Amino acid sequence: MEPFPHHYPVQAAAKPTGSVTLTAPGLAPLSSNAPREFGGPGDEWSPESLLCAAVADCFVLTFRAIAQASKLPWESLEVGVEGTLDRVEGGMRFTAFSIRPQLRVPAGTEESRALRLLEKAEKGCLVTRSLAVTPTLEAQVVVA
């Protein structure tokens, strides 16, 4: 692992209408748009779906590391995540993330141990632990 802090630069580019193109060094571009609930087309990734995907992905990768360190054999893991966006004091925000992992393990695996490691992954996921962070804005306006 590289020394901390780690930095993850991402760029978003858009015109007044249409999709947003998301890019990051070394990664394929990703197309995004508003979700159907906000008047978008509903056929592209949205910031809301990307956030839920980040929670699911982080859970899987955290579990993978914990299972490896704990020498837990497993065959597959599927994780469903449902984020709840609601109106709260001060505006809209995600108020809950329901994480539903389904872990398949070989016969003879101690279920309670596997469950403890899933719970440890939930507590260790850096994405869900970071959701309360306050972003900083460094805005720039360029007049054409």
C-alpha positions in Angstrom: 0.0 0.0 0.0 1.2 3.5 -0.7 1.7 6.0 2.1 -1.1 8.3 3.1 -2.7 10.6 2.1 -4.1 9.1 -1.1 -5.7 11.3 -3.8 -8.3 10.3 -6.3 -8.7 13.0 -9.0 -11.9 12.9 -11.1 -13.1 15.3 -13.8 -16.7 15.9 -14.9 -17.4 17.7 -18.2 -20.8 18.7 -19.5 -22.7 21.0 -21.9 -26.0 22.8 -20.9 -28.0 19.7 -21.7 -27.2 16.0 -22.1 -24.9 13.6 -20.3 -22.0 14.4 -18.1 -18.7 12.6 -19.0 -16.7 11.5 -15.9 -13.0 10.7 -16.3 -10.1 9.8 -14.1 -6.5 9.0 -14.9 -6.2 5.5 -16.3 -9.9 4.8 -16.3 -12.5 4.5 -19.1 -14.9 7.5 -19.3 -18.2 7.0 -17.7 -21.5 8.7 -18.8 -23.8 10.1 -16.1 -27.1 12.0 -16.0 -29.8 12.9 -13.6 -31.9 10.0 -12.4 -35.5 9.6 -13.5 -36.7 10.8 -10.1 -35.1 14.2 -11.0 -36.4 14.4 -14.6 -33.4 12.6 -16.1 -33.6 9.8 -18.7 -33.1 7.0 -16.2 -30.9 5.0 -18.5 -27.4 6.2 -17.3 -25.5 6.2 -14.1 -26.4 9.1 -11.8 -24.6 10.6 -8.9 -27.2 8.9 -6.6 -26.6 5.5 -8.2 -22.9 6.0 -8.3 -22.9 6.7 -4.5 -24.9 3.5 -3.9 -22.5 1.6 -6.2 -19.5 3.0 -4.2 -21.1 1.7 -1.0 -21.6 -1.8 -2.5 -18.2 -1.9 -4.1 -16.4 -0.7 -1.0 -18.3 -3.3 1.1 -17.2 -6.1 -1.3 -13.5 -5.0 -1.4 -13.4 -4.5 2.4 -14.9 -8.0 2.9 -12.5 -9.5 0.5 -9.5 -8.1 2.5 -11.0 -9.1 5.8 -11.8 -12.6 4.6 -8.3 -13.1 3.2 -6.6 -11.8 6.4 -9.0 -14.1 8.4 -8.4 -17.1 6.1 -12.2 -17.5 5.5 -12.9 -19.5 2.4 -15.8 -18.2 0.3 -17.1 -18.7 -3.1 -19.1 -15.6 -4.0 -20.6 -12.4 -2.6 -23.4 -10.4 -4.0 -24.3 -7.1 -2.4 -27.5 -5.1 -3.0 -27.5 -1.5 -1.7 -30.5 0.7 -1.5 -29.9 4.4 -0.6 -32.8 6.4 0.7 -32.9 10.1 -0.3 -35.3 12.2 1.7 -36.1 15.8 2.6 -34.6 16.7 6.0 -33.9 20.0 7.8 -31.6 21.9 5.5 -32.6 20.2 2.3 -32.3 16.7 0.7 -29.8 14.1 1.7 -29.3 10.4 1.9 -30.7 9.3 5.2 -30.0 5.6 5.0 -28.1 2.9 3.1 -29.5 -0.6 3.3 -26.7 -3.1 2.6 -27.8 -6.6 1.8 -24.9 -9.0 1.3 -25.4 -12.6 0.3 -22.3 -14.7 0.9 -21.8 -18.2 -0.5 -19.3 -20.3 1.5 -18.2 -23.9 1.2 -19.9 -26.6 3.2 -18.5 -26.9 6.7 -17.9 -23.1 7.0 -18.9 -21.7 10.4 -21.8 -19.4 9.6 -21.4 -17.3 12.7 -17.8 -16.6 11.8 -18.7 -15.6 8.2 -21.5 -13.3 9.6 -19.0 -11.7 12.0 -16.7 -10.9 9.1 -19.6 -9.4 7.0 -20.4 -7.2 10.0 -16.7 -6.2 10.3 -16.7 -5.3 6.6 -19.8 -3.0 7.1 -18.0 -1.2 10.0 -14.7 -1.0 8.1 -16.0 0.3 4.7 -14.2 3.6 4.3 -17.0 5.0 1.9 -19.8 4.6 4.4 -17.5 5.9 7.2 -16.7 9.0 5.1 -20.2 10.0 4.2 -20.4 12.7 6.9 -17.4 14.6 5.5 -18.0 18.3 4.6 -16.6 19.0 1.1 -14.6 22.1 0.3 -15.4 24.2 -2.8 -12.7 25.8 -4.8 -14.8 27.5 -7.6 -13.5 29.2 -10.7 -15.5 31.1 -13.3 -14.1 31.5 -16.8 -15.7 34.2 -19.0 -15.6 33.2 -22.7 
